[in-house]
Amino acid sequence: MPGPFVHDIDPVIGQVGGLYLWWYGVSYGLGFLEMHLWMRRQRARLGLGVDDVYRLSVWFAAGVLIGGRAIEIAFDEWPFYRDRVWLMPALWLGGMATHGLLIGGATGAWLFSRRSGIPFRQLADELVIPGAFLMAVGRVGNFIDGQIVGGVTGVPWAVQFPDAEGFRHPVVLYDAIKNLALIPLLLWVRRRNPTPGAVAAHFVFWYPFLRLFVDLARDYPTHRLPFGTGQTLNIVMALVGVVLLARLRLRRLGRLGSPPPAGAARRPATQGRPLPRLALAAIIALSMTIPSNWTQDVPARYGARHAGLTYSRLYPRLDTRPRPRAGAVQPRQPPRRRPA
């Protein structure tokens, strides 16, 4: 078996104007595109027109980006952003929280549900399947970025990440495999259980429950209570999943009211409007400018892996390192680079 891998992958795809394009950001774009194509194939199940699917894709993708950004700022990087409020919209500097992606995507889908008349449970049942794919490709983007690392290990597949001492578990690849494994599970649930909300309830439980075990190998830079921030959110989300599964069971037994039938209160769909198409294209393009799950001093962190990165008004000098936790092993930081 091959020995440990030294991570030296160039995270930059190219540059458009003054913005860099990143493999991490491309993972979002691929996920949004796959979700859109999936919903186009499944739209007859929900009574959606093509323009409806474009609008749903816009609501969902915008929710993912806004939710990921908001939770990252509020839970992980508030000490940095409370003094730099003007940088909160700067997605091109990085900073996205996984659980925020889920919350934001669900919120966007709920808002679309309210506007369109499609019952939210049926909509969520369809969205969580491409959602699992989005979370999987996002983890591949995390690996290319190299920001999220596991604990030090001697396993043959260990990775020397650019900014961490020692060879470590590639924990994001473990999570990517877990997320891909959710897809056949969710498809199986959809075949076996027609109760509205069943597929979504299983996703809300199994995604965080399985991640609890994956994240035992993760080295968290921030903590809530005695756990890493993500582990705390995993526990909360898994408990929500237990409640949803219990309510699902009660609905199947007839002890809770049934949801309204799919397609109730539908509004006639307008066709051929260019705005939703342009909005989706713009969101996918914007997502490609996101470099990392953590806010970055881009030239300092990535300059060794991509020559020519320079400071600018879009990419200023920043100190975004998490505050040290007593007894924690802190990642090794790259040297600051002077502008070329």
Legacy VTK file of the C-alpha trace (Angstrom):
# vtk DataFile Version 3.0
C-alpha trace
ASCII
DATASET POLYDATA
POINTS 340 float
0.000 0.000 0.000
1.353 3.492 -0.812
2.780 5.464 2.071
1.515 8.748 3.532
0.635 11.534 1.112
2.179 15.021 1.207
-0.546 17.511 0.299
0.671 20.119 -2.186
-2.382 20.546 -4.427
-2.826 23.924 -6.121
-6.249 25.125 -4.905
-6.615 27.848 -7.570
-8.220 27.160 -10.949
-7.728 30.590 -12.478
-8.515 34.269 -12.191
-11.298 36.472 -13.549
-10.681 40.166 -13.141
-9.390 40.607 -9.619
-11.042 37.455 -8.240
-9.481 34.000 -8.002
-11.479 30.852 -8.742
-10.986 27.865 -6.422
-11.570 24.119 -6.456
-13.348 24.500 -3.102
-15.801 26.955 -4.646
-16.270 24.764 -7.714
-17.549 22.015 -5.408
-20.460 24.303 -4.502
-21.155 25.077 -8.144
-21.161 21.381 -9.058
-23.492 20.635 -6.171
-25.924 23.388 -7.171
-25.867 22.253 -10.794
-26.458 18.604 -9.858
-29.350 19.616 -7.593
-30.906 21.634 -10.421
-30.590 18.752 -12.892
-31.993 16.278 -10.356
-35.035 18.455 -9.703
-35.617 18.887 -13.446
-35.758 15.105 -13.744
-38.064 14.783 -10.724
-40.258 17.830 -11.346
-43.286 15.815 -12.535
-43.513 14.200 -9.078
-44.111 17.656 -7.589
-46.029 19.283 -10.427
-43.216 21.760 -11.166
-42.529 23.508 -14.439
-39.028 24.182 -15.729
-39.153 27.799 -14.555
-40.294 26.584 -11.131
-37.174 24.440 -10.934
-34.989 27.436 -11.757
-36.679 29.481 -9.029
-36.321 26.627 -6.542
-32.643 26.296 -7.454
-32.110 30.021 -6.831
-33.870 29.943 -3.454
-31.984 26.806 -2.398
-28.513 27.899 -3.576
-28.892 31.398 -2.127
-30.034 29.870 1.149
-27.006 27.562 1.223
-24.561 30.433 0.761
-26.302 32.798 3.192
-26.814 30.114 5.833
-23.279 28.772 5.579
-21.873 32.264 5.904
-24.144 33.311 8.777
-23.484 30.238 10.946
-19.729 30.430 10.291
-19.638 34.054 11.434
-21.924 33.528 14.440
-20.452 30.287 15.787
-16.854 29.984 14.558
-15.422 33.383 13.623
-17.361 35.983 15.594
-14.220 37.273 17.396
-12.825 38.174 13.962
-15.976 39.581 12.327
-17.349 41.609 15.214
-14.582 44.146 14.544
-14.778 43.794 10.751
-18.478 43.888 9.939
-17.762 45.199 6.440
-16.071 41.888 5.560
-19.117 39.745 6.353
-20.344 39.672 2.706
-16.822 38.925 1.368
-17.360 35.296 0.333
-14.173 35.472 -1.764
-12.154 35.481 1.495
-13.718 32.204 2.655
-15.747 31.202 5.679
-18.635 28.698 5.362
-20.083 26.388 8.040
-21.384 22.965 6.999
-24.383 22.978 9.326
-25.205 26.472 8.106
-25.364 25.138 4.548
-28.030 22.670 5.653
-30.023 25.237 7.610
-29.803 27.778 4.796
-30.757 25.280 2.104
-33.766 24.137 4.144
-34.814 27.748 4.736
-34.570 28.569 1.029
-36.638 25.492 0.155
-39.242 26.432 2.796
-39.553 29.946 1.390
-40.029 28.525 -2.108
-42.617 26.131 -0.693
-44.568 29.010 0.832
-44.537 30.955 -2.429
-45.332 28.035 -4.733
-47.833 26.013 -2.693
-45.729 22.835 -2.866
-45.868 21.126 0.556
-42.487 21.458 2.229
-42.204 17.797 3.223
-42.500 16.578 -0.365
-40.027 19.194 -1.522
-37.528 18.309 1.203
-37.795 14.604 0.360
-36.516 15.341 -3.138
-33.882 17.912 -2.173
-31.993 15.873 0.435
-30.852 13.346 -2.176
-28.882 15.846 -4.314
-28.125 17.613 -1.024
-26.111 14.585 0.087
-24.140 14.804 -3.164
-23.517 18.527 -2.568
-22.149 17.764 0.896
-19.910 15.024 -0.543
-18.320 17.125 -3.291
-17.952 19.950 -0.777
-15.800 17.676 1.352
-13.575 16.940 -1.658
-13.226 20.707 -1.992
-12.271 20.859 1.688
-9.546 18.286 1.071
-8.064 20.248 -1.831
-8.144 23.381 0.327
-6.390 21.542 3.175
-7.927 23.604 5.995
-9.845 20.839 7.843
-7.525 18.188 9.266
-7.807 15.131 11.456
-5.704 14.038 14.364
-2.106 12.869 14.022
-1.964 9.234 12.906
0.318 6.584 11.480
-2.185 4.929 9.113
-0.818 4.267 5.605
-3.224 6.785 4.026
-2.282 9.630 6.383
-1.788 13.084 4.849
0.745 15.827 5.597
-1.407 18.931 5.198
0.185 22.273 4.267
-0.553 24.086 7.545
-0.526 21.322 10.171
2.296 19.433 11.860
2.569 15.680 11.335
0.678 13.192 9.205
-3.047 13.312 9.873
-6.341 11.601 9.152
-7.939 12.904 5.902
-11.150 13.289 7.870
-12.991 15.221 5.154
-12.550 12.306 2.742
-14.075 10.008 5.357
-17.010 12.412 5.554
-17.285 12.567 1.740
-17.587 8.758 1.601
-20.221 8.882 4.349
-22.225 11.508 2.468
-22.120 9.515 -0.770
-23.249 6.432 1.155
-26.328 8.360 2.279
-27.618 8.581 -1.312
-28.512 4.865 -1.761
-29.919 4.840 1.777
-32.207 7.783 1.001
-33.290 6.239 -2.312
-34.129 3.026 -0.450
-36.213 4.962 2.093
-38.051 6.729 -0.743
-38.985 3.371 -2.281
-40.025 1.772 0.997
-41.756 4.624 2.816
-44.106 6.916 0.861
-45.016 9.011 3.929
-44.277 12.687 3.120
-41.185 13.830 4.996
-39.774 10.326 5.484
-36.686 10.771 3.304
-35.901 14.194 4.784
-36.320 12.923 8.356
-33.862 10.096 7.720
-31.356 12.550 6.259
-31.666 14.907 9.245
-30.874 11.987 11.564
-28.316 9.921 9.661
-26.191 12.804 8.346
-25.145 14.091 11.810
-25.330 10.730 13.605
-22.778 9.109 11.291
-20.690 12.275 11.269
-20.372 12.057 15.060
-18.143 9.022 14.554
-16.263 10.507 11.597
-15.470 13.654 13.577
-13.882 11.680 16.401
-10.809 11.756 14.146
-11.060 15.526 13.523
-8.893 18.238 15.087
-11.350 21.070 15.824
-10.001 24.639 16.105
-13.120 25.970 17.890
-15.269 24.481 20.642
-18.749 24.779 22.171
-19.219 23.126 25.563
-16.712 20.236 25.865
-16.996 19.363 22.163
-15.778 20.765 18.880
-18.261 23.263 17.454
-19.276 20.869 14.686
-19.756 17.995 17.142
-22.063 20.121 19.269
-24.141 20.945 16.186
-24.061 17.259 15.157
-25.617 16.301 18.487
-28.312 18.970 18.213
-29.146 18.023 14.615
-29.246 14.289 15.431
-31.698 14.985 18.269
-33.875 16.963 15.854
-33.697 13.947 13.528
-34.876 11.649 16.340
-37.892 13.923 16.905
-38.700 13.958 13.183
-38.441 10.164 12.946
-40.701 9.791 15.981
-43.280 12.135 14.446
-42.987 10.221 11.175
-43.801 7.009 13.026
-46.810 8.613 14.683
-48.094 9.871 11.319
-47.823 6.372 9.851
-49.811 5.052 12.808
-52.460 7.732 12.260
-51.791 9.508 15.563
-50.834 12.784 13.884
-52.638 14.677 11.152
-51.632 13.924 7.581
-49.917 16.658 5.527
-51.781 18.240 2.619
-51.501 16.418 -0.704
-48.650 17.326 -3.038
-49.426 20.167 -5.366
-52.137 21.753 -3.199
-52.715 25.477 -3.717
-50.375 25.592 -6.697
-50.123 28.854 -8.592
-49.865 28.703 -12.400
-46.190 28.810 -13.369
-44.959 31.477 -15.745
-42.606 30.178 -18.416
-39.552 31.495 -20.174
-38.525 34.259 -17.780
-34.755 34.880 -18.038
-34.267 36.314 -14.533
-34.239 32.979 -12.605
-31.795 31.529 -15.125
-29.473 34.523 -14.844
-29.746 34.500 -11.048
-28.781 30.816 -10.843
-25.822 31.359 -13.180
-24.689 34.327 -11.061
-24.912 32.317 -7.812
-22.896 29.444 -9.303
-20.279 31.917 -10.553
-20.104 33.627 -7.153
-19.704 30.309 -5.351
-16.582 29.555 -7.414
-14.800 32.498 -5.743
-14.997 30.900 -2.251
-11.530 29.610 -1.288
-12.123 27.844 2.022
-14.450 27.032 4.879
-12.399 29.445 7.049
-11.726 33.124 6.332
-8.235 33.452 4.860
-5.357 35.833 4.305
-5.274 34.483 0.765
-1.718 35.422 -0.391
-0.205 34.327 2.943
-1.935 30.982 3.120
-1.918 29.877 -0.503
1.116 31.656 -1.939
3.361 28.611 -1.527
0.944 26.465 -3.550
0.033 29.022 -6.229
2.622 31.518 -7.412
1.553 35.073 -8.089
-1.091 35.588 -5.399
-0.913 39.222 -4.326
-2.584 41.523 -1.842
-5.254 43.872 -3.144
-8.370 45.662 -1.971
-10.237 42.399 -2.439
-7.553 40.333 -0.687
-6.201 42.385 2.245
-3.768 41.340 4.957
-5.730 39.525 7.681
-5.036 37.571 10.856
-7.873 35.053 10.879
-6.307 32.326 13.006
-8.648 30.918 15.688
-7.782 31.886 19.232
-5.753 29.157 20.956
-7.542 26.764 23.279
-5.740 25.608 26.391
-3.953 22.325 25.681
-4.833 22.273 21.968
-2.304 21.583 19.237
-2.456 24.614 16.940
-1.953 24.294 13.180
1.353 25.514 11.841
0.831 28.846 10.089
2.537 29.729 6.802
4.876 32.708 6.809
3.422 36.060 5.798
4.268 36.956 2.234
5.011 40.431 1.041
3.054 41.678 -1.960
4.845 41.185 -5.240
LINES 1 341
340 0 1 2 3 4 5 6 7 8 9 10 11 12 13 14 15 16 17 18 19 20 21 22 23 24 25 26 27 28 29 30 31 32 33 34 35 36 37 38 39 40 41 42 43 44 45 46 47 48 49 50 51 52 53 54 55 56 57 58 59 60 61 62 63 64 65 66 67 68 69 70 71 72 73 74 75 76 77 78 79 80 81 82 83 84 85 86 87 88 89 90 91 92 93 94 95 96 97 98 99 100 101 102 103 104 105 106 107 108 109 110 111 112 113 114 115 116 117 118 119 120 121 122 123 124 125 126 127 128 129 130 131 132 133 134 135 136 137 138 139 140 141 142 143 144 145 146 147 148 149 150 151 152 153 154 155 156 157 158 159 160 161 162 163 164 165 166 167 168 169 170 171 172 173 174 175 176 177 178 179 180 181 182 183 184 185 186 187 188 189 190 191 192 193 194 195 196 197 198 199 200 201 202 203 204 205 206 207 208 209 210 211 212 213 214 215 216 217 218 219 220 221 222 223 224 225 226 227 228 229 230 231 232 233 234 235 236 237 238 239 240 241 242 243 244 245 246 247 248 249 250 251 252 253 254 255 256 257 258 259 260 261 262 263 264 265 266 267 268 269 270 271 272 273 274 275 276 277 278 279 280 281 282 283 284 285 286 287 288 289 290 291 292 293 294 295 296 297 298 299 300 301 302 303 304 305 306 307 308 309 310 311 312 313 314 315 316 317 318 319 320 321 322 323 324 325 326 327 328 329 330 331 332 333 334 335 336 337 338 339
